[in-house]
Amino acid sequence: MAEYNTIRAAGVSGARAAQIDEGLRAHMNKVYGTMSVGTLITFAAAWAIAGLATTTDPAQAAVQIGADRYLTALGQAIYMSPLKWVIMLAPLAFIFLGFGAAVNRLSAAGVQTMFYGFAVLMGLSISSIFITFTGYSIAQVFLVTSIAFAGLSLYGYTTKKDISGWGSFLIMGVIGLIAASLINIFLGSPAIAFAVSILGVLIFAGLTAYDTQRIKSEYIEHAAHSDQEWLAKAAIMGALSLYLDFINMFMMLLQLLGNRE
């Protein structure tokens, strides 16, 4: 087993190694379970918000966006008013300004609640996909992303190669993507958008494998201390990392493969 080899390499053997091995499996199950719930919350929230923001009834319409398709007053507010910039940037601000600082102050249950609240906020931020793209292409890209994510995460978990060196380059790549995306909001260049999507898929694919190995390694390093509160928080933060990898990879693939309404 890959995890047993890692534990043994860390100098742990015997019954304690078996105990850490079992704990690692439970830890990773919690990471993937929390991430999956967060992902479902995000897409359910996005679908529900898009449903409230659109209508086929002209009597409830604020703006027409297609044949027999309209935005409600709510849709006009969140997609066409200055509020859209707040909604678009809110998840980014939440991650950089709120989540990290709150982890040390809150209990594990509080951090988990905060994560699910963030998942709802992300759903609001990406809800326009249900207006822009066909439902079939969203489902298709979600399936493709799920298969790719599973394979990449499995690689990160089972590989004996140390890929921790990828981290600094991948984070630099994410910063570059954010900067290019913000600039392109004003430029509106299809070429830049295409390049960002291609690079984004590659960067978040690498981060999926990197984050999986990092989560596994951090558990093994700290399991000997038996700090259950820290481990519980670490599982939620690991779930957040993989959740962001999945959502961002999905959004990049949707820009490349999705069929627009």
Contacts in CASP RR format, 6 or more apart in sequence:
PFRMAT RR
TARGET T0000
AUTHOR 0000-0000-0000
METHOD contacts of the structure
MODEL  1
MAEYNTIRAAGVSGARAAQIDEGLRAHMNKVYGTMSVGTLITFAAAWAIA
GLATTTDPAQAAVQIGADRYLTALGQAIYMSPLKWVIMLAPLAFIFLGFG
AAVNRLSAAGVQTMFYGFAVLMGLSISSIFITFTGYSIAQVFLVTSIAFA
GLSLYGYTTKKDISGWGSFLIMGVIGLIAASLINIFLGSPAIAFAVSILG
VLIFAGLTAYDTQRIKSEYIEHAAHSDQEWLAKAAIMGALSLYLDFINMF
MMLLQLLGNRE
1 21 0 8 1.000
2 157 0 8 1.000
2 158 0 8 1.000
2 159 0 8 1.000
2 160 0 8 1.000
3 21 0 8 1.000
3 24 0 8 1.000
3 25 0 8 1.000
3 157 0 8 1.000
3 216 0 8 1.000
3 220 0 8 1.000
4 17 0 8 1.000
4 21 0 8 1.000
5 160 0 8 1.000
6 216 0 8 1.000
6 217 0 8 1.000
6 220 0 8 1.000
7 17 0 8 1.000
7 20 0 8 1.000
7 21 0 8 1.000
7 24 0 8 1.000
7 220 0 8 1.000
8 17 0 8 1.000
10 220 0 8 1.000
10 221 0 8 1.000
12 20 0 8 1.000
12 224 0 8 1.000
16 224 0 8 1.000
20 220 0 8 1.000
20 223 0 8 1.000
20 224 0 8 1.000
23 219 0 8 1.000
23 223 0 8 1.000
24 216 0 8 1.000
24 219 0 8 1.000
24 220 0 8 1.000
24 223 0 8 1.000
27 215 0 8 1.000
27 219 0 8 1.000
27 231 0 8 1.000
27 234 0 8 1.000
27 235 0 8 1.000
28 157 0 8 1.000
28 215 0 8 1.000
28 216 0 8 1.000
28 219 0 8 1.000
30 235 0 8 1.000
30 239 0 8 1.000
31 215 0 8 1.000
31 235 0 8 1.000
31 238 0 8 1.000
31 239 0 8 1.000
31 242 0 8 1.000
32 239 0 8 1.000
32 242 0 8 1.000
33 239 0 8 1.000
34 112 0 8 1.000
34 115 0 8 1.000
34 235 0 8 1.000
34 236 0 8 1.000
34 239 0 8 1.000
35 238 0 8 1.000
35 239 0 8 1.000
35 240 0 8 1.000
35 242 0 8 1.000
35 243 0 8 1.000
35 246 0 8 1.000
37 116 0 8 1.000
37 119 0 8 1.000
38 115 0 8 1.000
38 116 0 8 1.000
38 119 0 8 1.000
38 239 0 8 1.000
38 243 0 8 1.000
39 119 0 8 1.000
39 243 0 8 1.000
39 246 0 8 1.000
39 247 0 8 1.000
41 116 0 8 1.000
41 117 0 8 1.000
41 119 0 8 1.000
41 120 0 8 1.000
41 123 0 8 1.000
42 119 0 8 1.000
42 120 0 8 1.000
42 122 0 8 1.000
42 123 0 8 1.000
42 126 0 8 1.000
42 247 0 8 1.000
43 123 0 8 1.000
43 142 0 8 1.000
45 119 0 8 1.000
45 120 0 8 1.000
45 122 0 8 1.000
45 123 0 8 1.000
45 124 0 8 1.000
45 127 0 8 1.000
46 123 0 8 1.000
46 124 0 8 1.000
46 126 0 8 1.000
46 127 0 8 1.000
46 129 0 8 1.000
46 130 0 8 1.000
47 127 0 8 1.000
47 130 0 8 1.000
49 78 0 8 1.000
49 123 0 8 1.000
49 124 0 8 1.000
49 127 0 8 1.000
50 127 0 8 1.000
50 128 0 8 1.000
50 129 0 8 1.000
50 130 0 8 1.000
50 131 0 8 1.000
51 130 0 8 1.000
52 72 0 8 1.000
52 74 0 8 1.000
52 75 0 8 1.000
53 71 0 8 1.000
53 72 0 8 1.000
53 74 0 8 1.000
53 75 0 8 1.000
53 78 0 8 1.000
53 79 0 8 1.000
53 127 0 8 1.000
53 131 0 8 1.000
54 65 0 8 1.000
54 69 0 8 1.000
54 70 0 8 1.000
54 71 0 8 1.000
54 72 0 8 1.000
54 75 0 8 1.000
54 131 0 8 1.000
55 61 0 8 1.000
55 70 0 8 1.000
55 71 0 8 1.000
55 72 0 8 1.000
56 68 0 8 1.000
56 69 0 8 1.000
56 70 0 8 1.000
57 70 0 8 1.000
58 70 0 8 1.000
60 70 0 8 1.000
60 72 0 8 1.000
61 70 0 8 1.000
61 71 0 8 1.000
61 72 0 8 1.000
62 70 0 8 1.000
62 71 0 8 1.000
62 72 0 8 1.000
62 73 0 8 1.000
62 75 0 8 1.000
62 76 0 8 1.000
63 70 0 8 1.000
63 71 0 8 1.000
63 75 0 8 1.000
63 76 0 8 1.000
63 80 0 8 1.000
64 70 0 8 1.000
64 71 0 8 1.000
65 71 0 8 1.000
65 131 0 8 1.000
71 79 0 8 1.000
71 80 0 8 1.000
77 83 0 8 1.000
78 84 0 8 1.000
78 87 0 8 1.000
78 124 0 8 1.000
78 127 0 8 1.000
79 128 0 8 1.000
79 131 0 8 1.000
87 124 0 8 1.000
87 125 0 8 1.000
88 125 0 8 1.000
90 121 0 8 1.000
90 124 0 8 1.000
90 125 0 8 1.000
91 118 0 8 1.000
91 121 0 8 1.000
91 122 0 8 1.000
91 125 0 8 1.000
92 178 0 8 1.000
94 118 0 8 1.000
94 121 0 8 1.000
95 118 0 8 1.000
95 244 0 8 1.000
99 114 0 8 1.000
99 118 0 8 1.000
99 240 0 8 1.000
102 111 0 8 1.000
102 114 0 8 1.000
103 111 0 8 1.000
103 233 0 8 1.000
103 237 0 8 1.000
106 114 0 8 1.000
107 229 0 8 1.000
108 229 0 8 1.000
108 232 0 8 1.000
108 233 0 8 1.000
108 236 0 8 1.000
111 233 0 8 1.000
111 236 0 8 1.000
111 237 0 8 1.000
112 236 0 8 1.000
115 236 0 8 1.000
115 239 0 8 1.000
115 240 0 8 1.000
115 243 0 8 1.000
118 240 0 8 1.000
119 243 0 8 1.000
122 247 0 8 1.000
126 247 0 8 1.000
126 251 0 8 1.000
129 138 0 8 1.000
129 251 0 8 1.000
129 254 0 8 1.000
130 138 0 8 1.000
131 261 0 8 1.000
132 260 0 8 1.000
132 261 0 8 1.000
133 254 0 8 1.000
133 258 0 8 1.000
133 259 0 8 1.000
133 260 0 8 1.000
133 261 0 8 1.000
134 258 0 8 1.000
134 259 0 8 1.000
134 260 0 8 1.000
134 261 0 8 1.000
136 259 0 8 1.000
137 254 0 8 1.000
137 257 0 8 1.000
137 258 0 8 1.000
137 259 0 8 1.000
138 254 0 8 1.000
138 258 0 8 1.000
140 257 0 8 1.000
140 258 0 8 1.000
141 250 0 8 1.000
141 253 0 8 1.000
141 254 0 8 1.000
141 257 0 8 1.000
141 258 0 8 1.000
142 250 0 8 1.000
144 253 0 8 1.000
144 257 0 8 1.000
145 246 0 8 1.000
145 249 0 8 1.000
145 250 0 8 1.000
145 253 0 8 1.000
146 246 0 8 1.000
148 205 0 8 1.000
148 249 0 8 1.000
149 208 0 8 1.000
149 242 0 8 1.000
149 245 0 8 1.000
149 246 0 8 1.000
149 249 0 8 1.000
152 205 0 8 1.000
152 206 0 8 1.000
152 208 0 8 1.000
152 209 0 8 1.000
152 212 0 8 1.000
153 208 0 8 1.000
153 209 0 8 1.000
153 212 0 8 1.000
153 242 0 8 1.000
155 209 0 8 1.000
155 212 0 8 1.000
156 163 0 8 1.000
156 208 0 8 1.000
156 209 0 8 1.000
156 210 0 8 1.000
156 212 0 8 1.000
156 213 0 8 1.000
156 216 0 8 1.000
157 212 0 8 1.000
157 213 0 8 1.000
157 216 0 8 1.000
159 209 0 8 1.000
159 213 0 8 1.000
162 213 0 8 1.000
163 209 0 8 1.000
163 210 0 8 1.000
163 213 0 8 1.000
164 210 0 8 1.000
164 213 0 8 1.000
164 214 0 8 1.000
164 217 0 8 1.000
166 206 0 8 1.000
166 209 0 8 1.000
166 210 0 8 1.000
167 207 0 8 1.000
167 210 0 8 1.000
170 203 0 8 1.000
170 206 0 8 1.000
170 207 0 8 1.000
170 210 0 8 1.000
173 199 0 8 1.000
173 203 0 8 1.000
174 203 0 8 1.000
174 207 0 8 1.000
177 196 0 8 1.000
177 199 0 8 1.000
177 200 0 8 1.000
177 203 0 8 1.000
180 192 0 8 1.000
180 195 0 8 1.000
180 196 0 8 1.000
181 196 0 8 1.000
183 192 0 8 1.000
184 192 0 8 1.000
184 193 0 8 1.000
184 196 0 8 1.000
193 255 0 8 1.000
194 255 0 8 1.000
194 256 0 8 1.000
196 252 0 8 1.000
197 252 0 8 1.000
197 253 0 8 1.000
197 255 0 8 1.000
197 256 0 8 1.000
198 252 0 8 1.000
198 256 0 8 1.000
200 248 0 8 1.000
200 249 0 8 1.000
200 252 0 8 1.000
201 249 0 8 1.000
201 252 0 8 1.000
201 253 0 8 1.000
201 256 0 8 1.000
204 245 0 8 1.000
204 248 0 8 1.000
204 249 0 8 1.000
204 252 0 8 1.000
205 249 0 8 1.000
207 241 0 8 1.000
207 245 0 8 1.000
208 242 0 8 1.000
208 245 0 8 1.000
208 246 0 8 1.000
208 249 0 8 1.000
211 238 0 8 1.000
211 241 0 8 1.000
211 242 0 8 1.000
211 245 0 8 1.000
212 242 0 8 1.000
214 241 0 8 1.000
215 234 0 8 1.000
215 238 0 8 1.000
215 241 0 8 1.000
215 242 0 8 1.000
218 234 0 8 1.000
219 231 0 8 1.000
219 234 0 8 1.000
222 230 0 8 1.000
222 231 0 8 1.000
222 234 0 8 1.000
223 231 0 8 1.000
END
